[in-house]
Amino acid sequence: MFRAIGRWLIDDSGQDLIEYALLTGTAAVGGLLVFLVIALSMGVRYELWQDLQQLAWEPSPPCGC
């Protein structure tokens, strides 16, 4: 019984799988953060562009003058 527990504690055959899982999780969190920053930046730029477009619009004079 103690020998089996000792072998289980010493065995590192699944270490590479855990490393890959941690690496994948880190890449996923990093990708999510980059995506959120890009989405926020695009939203701010779009709102700025739309505000500038609204300010540049000049209505035509009314008809019948």
Order of alpha helices (4+ residues) and beta strands (2+ residues): alpha-alpha
